[in-house]
């Protein structure tokens, strides 16, 4: 599944005229937080143009662009995309269609560090960065992150590819550098623990949700100490879309032997059931507000290709914070478990075969010109 629109302004009554009927206010403006050492003030809800939905790209670029524009016009000021999502052109179009100027939107994109089963050369990465600029129709990118780095590849990425990003930063084509984990495989956050300790990245992207809270001590606490901005992904995935699905998910994981024997699935589910309907209207609402309350999280990425889902999510981020008592209970859910990510046992997104598009055409042109 998946700022708010500025509160409606009721104009004053003009002398000699009957009072105007007051309009119901829209959702409150989204809270903003500083993205670590970047100093960028970003909305706590960011629009993610990847994941299963890819902003609705299956319905066409125009539809995906309309989703991006809807999010921006509602107050969201950070949009995340990536080379592998093939949504960069839709992001560029959506920003152009929105009511905001380019400089009012924080664009974050990610570059692949592997091609054809090997790590990219510095020259290949430099070309890929040029392609990102063209696909996004911009002369600078606010945040560029290396995408889904495996722990075993991290040192080579740091030593061989980070210098390319730093050169581009000095040239002004990107402003801040980051790295994202591969949360499907690295659920214990081994790579990000080393990356934060190295203190050479401005931003990280981490998987943190109700079903895997291990990033709290391993990533979020050290990131806060190092003033590293944190973008959260996987706050809500298929397993957290409703109580029925999370119940089936946890029972399947337990029967498959994927959970520690100490986990009492019935008790964990009872905690979630108690708060859905009483504390929050839906499980996704509870899950988003739970992550939003976590110290160290700068922005939570929300992805959808459904306009109604986007409006629902905006309402969740505009609701009051969860109470300390509720957070205390939820922080005990699956305590110490780091083997889940919210997708196991649920239908996953299988990307279609690559098709020639704007990025590939730009790459071909740049190769010819080089």
Buried (B, 14 or more C-beta within 10 A) or exposed (E): BBBBBBEEEEEEEEEEEEEEEEEEEBBBBBBBBEBBBBEBEBBBBBBBBBBBBBBBBEBEBEBBBBBBBBBBBBBBBBBBBBBBBBBBBBBBBBBBBBEBEBEEBBBBBBBBBBEEEEBBEEEBBBBBBBBBBBBBBBEBBBBBBBBBBBBEBBEEBBEBBBEBBEBBBEEEBBBBBBBBBBBEEBBBBBBBBBBBEBEEBBBBBBBBBBBBBBBBEBBBBBBBEBEBBBBBBBBBBBBBBEBEBBBEBBBBBBEEEBBEEEBEBEEBBEBBBEBBEEBBBBBBBBBBBBBBBBEBBBBBBBBBBBBEBBBBBBEBBBBEEBEEEBBEBBBEBBEEBBBBBBBBBBEEEEEEEEEEEBBBEBBEEBEEEE
